[in-house]
């Protein structure tokens, strides 16, 4: 199943990425700026914060 997710900009030339790992499960407590997921693009692999 495919979902579209709006993410923060990861660079000027990066237009899409793939969620490679969720770092939080449903119901987990999430603090401000805590990593939620990992994203892989053609240029960078990075964690996306809350």
HELIX and SHEET records of a PDB file:
SHEET    1   A 3 UNK A  18  UNK A  22  0                                        
SHEET    2   A 3 UNK A  35  UNK A  40 -1                                        
SHEET    3   A 3 UNK A  45  UNK A  49 -1                                        
END                                                                             
